[in-house]
Amino acid sequence: MPLSVLQPADADAVLVPAVERGRRARLFRLFAPQRRGGGVRGLAIVVAALLLGGCATAIPRLADGSVAAGEPARTPDVYYEPSPPEVVEAMLKLANVGPGDVVYDLGSGDGRIPIAAARDFGARGVGIEIDPRLVAVARENAAQAGVGDRVTFRGEDFFEADLSGASVVTLFLFPSINRRLAPRLLAQLKPGSRVIGHYHAVPGWTPDARIRVRGRPLYRWTIPVQAGATN
């Protein structure tokens, strides 16, 4: 799919099918610390949290129909919500991924970004995922895609993971999490490495490219990052 020019965001960039309603309160608590000063912005965040409550997609089943065993070592920072295939493709194209790259996806879910990087772009992929159930799904998906020898999935906390082997890092995380990750990315990534953000920017980083696909903003930053306004 060609990369589109900037256009108004569409509804499916924010609201996705709700399948786990019980997570509303936890999402509210996740958004609530970002409120500063109340007012319109604070109200907007509360409304967004309520709308997004329960929007996580259910953990996929393995090929035999079972759900992989295990639980995360701690409550995940985000819940599983996979990027659409055309967005995955656009993220990798925006990063100019090629055979010499190693693509790290932080919060890799079912593994689709590292798998696509290996299958479609000839790169190597690494997924960092705290939920062992998703790690099992991702490994099975990589084997089925025929890239099990070029993709690795690590059951780790991305705030503690070694990211120094990456030439490309992809993010589909909340701004507050991106902000916390920023010092680690700057400290560990080599000059020329690219960071790609899906939907949310890294606060305080000025992107060197910004596009929209299906109404969803995608950002690219190149290490060393220029500090300043996000947009």
Backbone hydrogen bonds, N-H to C=O, Kabsch-Sander energy under -0.5 kcal/mol:
donor,donor_aa,acceptor,acceptor_aa,energy
4,S,212,R,-0.8
13,A,10,D,-1.7
14,V,11,A,-1.9
15,L,11,A,-2.5
16,V,14,V,-0.6
19,V,17,P,-0.5
19,V,54,G,-1.3
19,V,56,A,-0.7
20,E,54,G,-1.9
23,R,20,E,-1.6
24,R,21,R,-1.6
27,L,23,R,-2.2
28,F,24,R,-2.4
29,R,25,A,-2.1
30,L,26,R,-1.7
31,F,27,L,-2.2
32,A,28,F,-2.7
34,Q,31,F,-2.2
35,R,32,A,-2.1
42,G,38,G,-1.6
43,L,39,G,-2.4
44,A,40,V,-2.7
45,I,41,R,-2.1
46,V,42,G,-2.0
47,V,43,L,-2.6
48,A,44,A,-2.5
49,A,45,I,-2.5
50,L,46,V,-2.2
51,L,47,V,-2.6
52,L,48,A,-2.6
53,G,49,A,-1.0
55,C,52,L,-2.3
57,T,80,Y,-2.8
62,L,66,S,-3.6
65,G,62,L,-2.2
73,A,130,I,-0.6
87,V,84,P,-0.8
88,V,84,P,-2.3
89,E,85,P,-2.4
90,A,86,E,-1.8
91,M,87,V,-2.6
92,L,88,V,-2.0
93,K,89,E,-2.3
94,L,90,A,-2.8
95,A,91,M,-1.5
96,N,93,K,-1.5
97,V,92,L,-2.2
101,D,98,G,-2.2
103,V,124,R,-2.9
104,Y,102,V,-0.6
104,Y,168,V,-3.1
105,D,126,V,-2.4
106,L,104,Y,-0.5
106,L,170,T,-2.1
107,G,105,D,-0.7
107,G,128,I,-3.0
108,S,128,I,-1.4
111,G,108,S,-2.6
115,I,111,G,-2.3
116,A,112,R,-2.3
117,A,113,I,-2.4
118,A,114,P,-1.8
119,R,115,I,-3.2
120,D,116,A,-2.7
121,F,116,A,-0.7
121,F,117,A,-0.8
122,G,118,A,-0.9
123,A,117,A,-2.2
124,R,101,D,-2.3
125,G,150,R,-2.3
126,V,103,V,-3.0
127,G,152,T,-2.9
128,I,105,D,-2.6
129,E,127,G,-0.6
129,E,154,R,-2.4
134,L,131,D,-0.6
135,V,131,D,-1.9
136,A,132,P,-2.0
137,V,133,R,-1.7
138,A,134,L,-2.9
139,R,135,V,-2.4
140,E,136,A,-2.0
141,N,137,V,-2.6
142,A,138,A,-2.5
143,A,139,R,-2.0
144,Q,140,E,-2.3
145,A,141,N,-1.8
146,G,142,A,-0.5
146,G,143,A,-1.0
147,V,142,A,-2.3
148,G,142,A,-0.6
150,R,147,V,-2.1
151,V,147,V,-0.8
152,T,125,G,-2.3
154,R,127,G,-3.3
156,E,154,R,-1.8
158,F,156,E,-0.6
160,E,157,D,-2.1
161,A,157,D,-1.0
163,L,161,A,-0.7
166,A,163,L,-1.9
167,S,102,V,-2.5
168,V,102,V,-1.8
169,V,194,R,-2.5
170,T,104,Y,-2.7
171,L,196,I,-2.5
172,F,106,L,-0.6
177,I,174,F,-0.7
178,N,174,F,-2.5
179,R,175,P,-2.5
180,R,176,S,-1.5
181,L,177,I,-2.1
182,A,178,N,-1.6
184,R,181,L,-0.5
185,L,181,L,-2.3
186,L,182,A,-2.6
187,A,183,P,-2.0
188,Q,184,R,-2.0
189,L,185,L,-2.4
190,K,166,A,-0.5
192,G,223,I,-4.0
193,S,190,K,-2.1
194,R,167,S,-2.4
195,V,221,W,-2.9
196,I,169,V,-3.0
197,G,219,Y,-2.0
198,H,171,L,-2.7
199,Y,197,G,-0.6
199,Y,217,P,-3.4
200,H,198,H,-2.0
205,W,202,V,-2.2
206,T,226,Q,-2.8
208,D,220,R,-2.3
209,A,220,R,-1.2
211,I,218,L,-2.1
212,R,4,S,-1.0
213,V,216,R,-2.0
216,R,213,V,-2.2
218,L,211,I,-2.7
219,Y,197,G,-2.4
220,R,209,A,-2.3
221,W,195,V,-2.5
223,I,193,S,-3.0
226,Q,206,T,-0.5
227,A,225,V,-0.5
228,G,204,G,-2.2
